[in-house]
Amino acid sequence: MKRRIRKRASSEKRPGRGKAGAMGLVIPKFDDMFHTYYITEVIRSVCRSAGEFGLDVLLHLTHKRVNSKEITCELENLSSCSGVLFADMQENEKLLDALVKKQIPCIVMNYYDRALSAGCIAIDNKGGAIKAVDHMIALGHRRVATITGDLKTQVAIERLEGYKESMKKNGLTIEKDLIIEGDFSPGSARKGIEKIFSLDSYPTAIFISSDEMAFEAVKFLQKKRIKVPQDMSIMGFDDSWFATQCPVALTTVKQPLDQMGRLAVISLEKMISSKKKSAYEKRVLQTELVIRESCVSPLRREDFY
């Protein structure tokens, strides 16, 4: 499936221009994808930045492939592009390899691999998770649970690694029962909360791998008459609109998706316009802790009553 999104800028304002044509943007297809913060932010940033170079954006949605014939078909669709951006690496390794073999410049976002034969512009997900859990521990929480994202993705794996590293370095026990596997969907957040409250004893704080999941967790807890942050502190990740629209404004980790999309376009345009093959650009962007209302010290609970 492919859609062309036209983004043009006046020739006077263009900072540069590569080959005439389109820049491909490959996105793994999943339910409600265009309602997710990550996908909408990446598309917005890429299209705006591509327009500055006078490039069209060819949006290419991929799904789980069954055979090599599907890869060949997708390759044909993207071969007319001057270069290709990947919004994520999940289930797209073979397509990337095929494009690289055809010497089409490629940049992968939201993924980092020093050995990859393509550029990488990623977020420091592990470092962001460490900041999040360190903050909860600094507030006085000693039993912190986590609801992960989809552990088939590098993003979710790194956020879980950050959770574990923070717990270890602060001398706290990592309890297997407090690590709940989710998949970035609101439904997995609800199931995660139910699992946590089925335990004999509860944690006092939960680090959740996305703001959308954290938003759903707060609403679900409120339905069960469990108050946030009085009874349970909640930490998100993204600093999306879910964080500010949540019934309790979320303390979260800001990831610079707009910057990631822009840098990916700039890097790809350099590869397209360069006459000489240069080293693949590899960058990891830093995160920022954003403190709002959903996390407080467990020692302050009496202040709310």
N, C-alpha and C positions, 0 to 999 in steps of 0.2 A: 504494500500500500504506500502511495506517495502523494504528497501534496506540495504545491509550489507556493511559497510565501514570498511575495515581491517586496523588497525593501530597497528604495533608491534614495540617493542623496544628490544634491546639486553638484555639478562638477567643480564649482568653486570651493566647496566645503570638504571635498574628499581629501583625506590625508595621503592617499596613495591608491594604487589599483593594480591588481594582479591580472591574470588572464581574464578575458571576457568570459562570462559564464556563471555557473552556480556553485555554491558551496553546499555540500550535502550535510544534513544533520540526522544522524541515525539514533533512534530512540526505541528501546525495548517496549513492545506493546503489552499492556496489562489493563485490567478493568479500572475505569475511572481515572485513567492516566492524566487526562487534561484537567482534572480537578485537584491534582496534587501540587503542592507548593514547589517541589523540586522541578518538575517538568515545566510548569508555567514560567518559572523564573528563568530557567535555562533558555527556553524558546524566546522569551522577551529580550534577554540580554544578547543572545546570539544574533537575532534579527536586527536589533538596533545597531549593533557593532558592525555587522556585515553591510548594512546600508551605507555606512560611512565610507566603505571601500567600493561602493557601487556593485556589490555582489548580491545576487538572488540567493535565497535559502531554499533548498529542496528538502522538505521534511520526509524522512523515510522511516516508516514504522516496521519493526521486525518482530517476529514471533518465534516460538520454539520450532526449529527446523527439523524435518523428518529425514531429508536426504540431500545429497550434493546438488541435485537439480535445482532446489530452491535457492541454494547459495549462488549458483550460476545465474539464475534469474535476477537476484538482488544485485549481483555484481554488474550485470548489464544495465540495470536501472541507474546505478551510481557511476558508471564509467565515464559518463559525459561531464561529471563534476570536475572542477579544477582542483578540489580538495575535499576531504570529508572529516567532519567532527562526529565523535561518538559521545552521546550523553551519558553512557555507562558502558562497561565492558561485558556485563552479564549476557551470556549466550551469543556474544558477537565476536568471539575469538577467531573463528574460521573466516568470517566475512572480512575482518581486519587483515588477516594474513593474505587473503586473496587480493585485496586492494593494494597492500604493500608490494606484493609480487608484480602488480601492474604499474608500480612506481607512482601511485596516486598519493600525494601527501595526506597524512592522517594525524589527527590529534584526538586523544581520549581524555574526556573529563571525568572527574569523580572517581579516578582510579590511578594508582601509581605502581609502576613496575620499571625498575632501572634497565632491565634487559629487553623491554618491549621495543620493537622496531617502529616506533611511532612516538610522537610527543605526548606528554602527560601533564595535565593541569589538575591537581587534586586538592582536597581539603585535609587538614590535619585532624582527622576524626578521632584518632586515639588521644591526641593531646587535648582536644575539646572535651572528651569524656573524662579525662583526668581532672581537668578544671572543674567540671560539674560535680563529680563525686568528692573531690577535695573540699569544695565549698560546703557540701552537706555535712561532711565529717567535721569541718571547722565549726559548724553551727552546734555540734554536739551529738549528731546522729552516730550510732554505733552499729546498728543493724540496717543496712541499706540494701534494698532489692533492686533488680533491674528487669525491665521488659525489653527484649532486644528487637531489632529489625530482622529482616530476612537474612539469615546466616549463610545464604548462598552468595551474598554480596560482600565485597571487600569493605564497604562502608559499615555494615552492621558488625562484621567481625572485628574491625578496628575499634568501634565504640565499646564492644564487650571487652576487648583487651584493655582499653583504657580504664574501664570500671574495675577490672581485676587488679590492674597495676596500682591504682589509687588505694584500694582496700589493703593490698599487701604492704605498700610503703608506709601506710598509717597503722600497721600492726593489727589489722582487723581480720577476723575469720571470713573466708569466702564460703558461704553456705550454698550448696547446690540447689536447695529448695527455693532459694531467693533469686535464682537466675531463671527467668521465664522466657522461653523462646516465642517471639512474635514474628510478624512479617511486614511491618510498617502499616498494616491496615487498622482502622478503628475497631473492627471486630476482634482482632488479636489482642488489642489493649483491654477490651472488656473481659475476654477469657483470662488474660493475665491477672487482672485484678481479682477475679473469682478464685483463681488458683492461690494467690497470695492470702486471701481471706479464708481459705479452707485449711490453712496451716494451724497448728496448735498455738503458736505465738506469732505475732505480726511484727514486721519491721516498722520503723518510724518514718522512713523515707523511701521513695522509689525514683530511680533514674530511668526515664523512658526515652527510647531512641529517636523519637520525632515529636514535634509539637502537636501534630495532628493526633497521634496516639495519646499524648498527654492530655490534650483537650478532651478526648473521649473518656479517658480515665477519670478526670475531674468530674465530668457530668455523671458518670456511672457511680462514682463514690457518693456524690450528693444525693442521688436517687436512693442509695442505701443508708442515707442519713449519716454518712461519715464526712466530717468537715475537713476541708483543705484551706489553710495548712494546720488548723488546730489539732486534728486527729492524725493527719498524714501529710507530710511534705512531698511535693511533686516537682521534679525537674524535667524539662523538655530538651529538645535539640533542634535548632534551625533558626529561631527568631523570626518566625513567619507570622502571618496575620492570625493564625490560630493562637499564638501566644498573647496577643493583645485583646482578642475577642473572647478569650476563655472566661468563664464565670469568675475565676480567680486568675488575675494576670500572671502568666507563667514566668518564673525564673527559668532561663534557658541558655543555650550556647548559640551565639550568632555565627553562621557560616557564610562567607562572602560569595554567594552564588553569582551575583551580578559581576563581580570582579573576575570570577572564574570564567564565565562565558565570554567576557570581553577579551581577557588575555588569551583564551583559546583561539578566538577569531584573529587577533593580531598575530599570534604565532603561526597560525595556518596561512595567513596572507603572506607572511614573510617567506614561508616555504614555497608558496605558489609563485611568487614574483622573483625568487632567487634563481640565478642561473647556475649556481654551484650548490651541490648537495652539502648541507651543513648538519651539525650534530642535532639530534632531537632535543627539543627543549623539555626539561623535566622540572616542574615546580610544585611545591606544596604550600598552600595558603593557610595562614594562621586564623584561629577562631578567637572569639571574645565572649566572656561570661557576661550575661545581662541579668541583673538582679531585679526582680519585681516582688510579687506578693506570695507566691506559692510555696516558698521554703522559709521556715523559721526554725529556731532552736527548739528541740523537744522540751527544754527546761522552761520555755516561755509559755507553755500551753495554758498555764493557769491565768495568764494575762487576758485570755479570750473568754473567760467564764466569770 
